[in-house]
Amino acid sequence: MTLLLPLVLLVLAILGLLWVFVPILSGIPWVPTRSARIQQALDLAGLQAGETFYDLGCGDGRVLIAAARRGARAVGIEISPIHCLIARLRARLTGAGGQVVVRWGNFYRFDLHDADVIFWYGHSRYMAKMQAHLAAKAPHGARFVSINIDFPGWQPEAIHKQGLIFLYRFPPPAGDVHSFLLLEEAGAVRKNA
Ligand SMILES: C[S@@+](CC[C@H](N)C(=O)[O-])C[C@H]1O[C@@H](n2cnc3c(N)ncnc32)[C@H](O)[C@@H]1O
C-alpha cells in the first residue's frame, strides 16, 4: 500500500515526460492551434462534409474534432503515443469518435492518396522536407493548409493574413506569396481576411 503512491507518481511522471519530450524529439514541439485559428483554417480550405481531412502531427486531436464536426472524415497521424491516446479519447468523449481515426507514427511514412484537405502546423526547419513530401504524396486537387509557414516556389491559392494561414491546391502553380499578393492587388485571386 505504501508503495502505491510513489508508483502512481512515477507512472504519472513518465507519462508527463513522454508528453513533453516525444514531440520535442520529433523536432516540432506540441503547440496546439487555437480554436479560432482552426476555424479560420477550415474555412480557408472550404472543408466540406464527406471530405477526407488529414492533420499531419495531430497533437491532442482538437483539429480533427473540429473537422469531424463539419462532417469530414478526419485522419490524424501523430508520433507521440500519449498524444495519440488523448486524441482518441477526446474524439470519443466529444462524440466524434466515429469520424476520427488517429494513427500512431511518423507522418512521412503514411500515404495521403485519399486526402481532400491536408493540415500542417509544423516548423520552418521542416519546410523543405514537407514540401518534397507533399510534392510526392499529395493527390491532384488536394488542398493543403499550412499554419505560419509558406512554401517558396509555390503560389498560394488564398491567404488568411490575420491568422497567417496559407492555402495551396495541388499541384500548386509556380510563384510565391509575393506573386499571390500582386495577383490579389489586381483582383485576380480570392481575397481573404
Ligand atoms: C505544433 S504541434 C500541432 C498539433 C496539432 N496539429 C494542432 O494544430 O493543434 C505539432 C505536432 O506534430 C507532431 N509531430 C512532429 N513531427 C511528427 C512526425 N514526423 N510524425 C508525426 N507527428 C509528428 C508533434 O508530436 C506535435 O504533436
Ligand as a Chemical Component Dictionary entry (heavy atoms), coordinates in Angstrom:
data_LIG
# 
_chem_comp.id                   LIG 
_chem_comp.type                 NON-POLYMER 
_chem_comp.pdbx_formal_charge   0 
_chem_comp.three_letter_code    LIG 
# 
loop_
_chem_comp_atom.comp_id 
_chem_comp_atom.atom_id 
_chem_comp_atom.alt_atom_id 
_chem_comp_atom.type_symbol 
_chem_comp_atom.charge 
_chem_comp_atom.model_Cartn_x 
_chem_comp_atom.model_Cartn_y 
_chem_comp_atom.model_Cartn_z 
_chem_comp_atom.pdbx_ordinal 
LIG C1  C1  C 0  2.727  22.229 -33.420 1  
LIG S1  S1  S 1  2.003  20.669 -32.904 2  
LIG C2  C2  C 0  0.430  20.759 -33.743 3  
LIG C3  C3  C 0  -0.632 19.872 -33.143 4  
LIG C4  C4  C 0  -1.990 19.931 -33.848 5  
LIG N1  N1  N 0  -1.868 19.676 -35.268 6  
LIG C5  C5  C 0  -2.647 21.279 -33.659 7  
LIG O1  O1  O 0  -2.610 22.076 -34.603 8  
LIG O2  O2  O -1 -3.175 21.534 -32.555 9  
LIG C6  C6  C 0  2.946  19.531 -33.910 10 
LIG C7  C7  C 0  2.660  18.057 -33.622 11 
LIG O3  O3  O 0  3.299  17.283 -34.644 12 
LIG C8  C8  C 0  3.821  16.091 -34.063 13 
LIG N2  N2  N 0  4.873  15.614 -34.970 14 
LIG C9  C9  C 0  6.047  16.222 -35.273 15 
LIG N3  N3  N 0  6.746  15.532 -36.186 16 
LIG C10 C10 C 0  5.975  14.441 -36.491 17 
LIG C11 C11 C 0  6.133  13.363 -37.405 18 
LIG N4  N4  N 0  7.234  13.260 -38.180 19 
LIG N5  N5  N 0  5.155  12.440 -37.483 20 
LIG C12 C12 C 0  4.040  12.539 -36.701 21 
LIG N6  N6  N 0  3.829  13.543 -35.823 22 
LIG C13 C13 C 0  4.781  14.486 -35.720 23 
LIG C14 C14 C 0  4.306  16.549 -32.685 24 
LIG O4  O4  O 0  4.406  15.459 -31.796 25 
LIG C15 C15 C 0  3.198  17.561 -32.300 26 
LIG O5  O5  O 0  2.163  16.927 -31.583 27 
# 
loop_
_chem_comp_bond.comp_id 
_chem_comp_bond.atom_id_1 
_chem_comp_bond.atom_id_2 
_chem_comp_bond.value_order 
_chem_comp_bond.pdbx_ordinal 
LIG C1  S1  SING 1  
LIG S1  C2  SING 2  
LIG S1  C6  SING 3  
LIG C2  C3  SING 4  
LIG C3  C4  SING 5  
LIG C4  N1  SING 6  
LIG C4  C5  SING 7  
LIG C5  O1  DOUB 8  
LIG C5  O2  SING 9  
LIG C6  C7  SING 10 
LIG C7  O3  SING 11 
LIG C7  C15 SING 12 
LIG O3  C8  SING 13 
LIG C8  N2  SING 14 
LIG C8  C14 SING 15 
LIG N2  C9  SING 16 
LIG N2  C13 SING 17 
LIG C9  N3  DOUB 18 
LIG N3  C10 SING 19 
LIG C10 C11 SING 20 
LIG C10 C13 DOUB 21 
LIG C11 N4  SING 22 
LIG C11 N5  DOUB 23 
LIG N5  C12 SING 24 
LIG C12 N6  DOUB 25 
LIG N6  C13 SING 26 
LIG C14 O4  SING 27 
LIG C14 C15 SING 28 
LIG C15 O5  SING 29 
# 
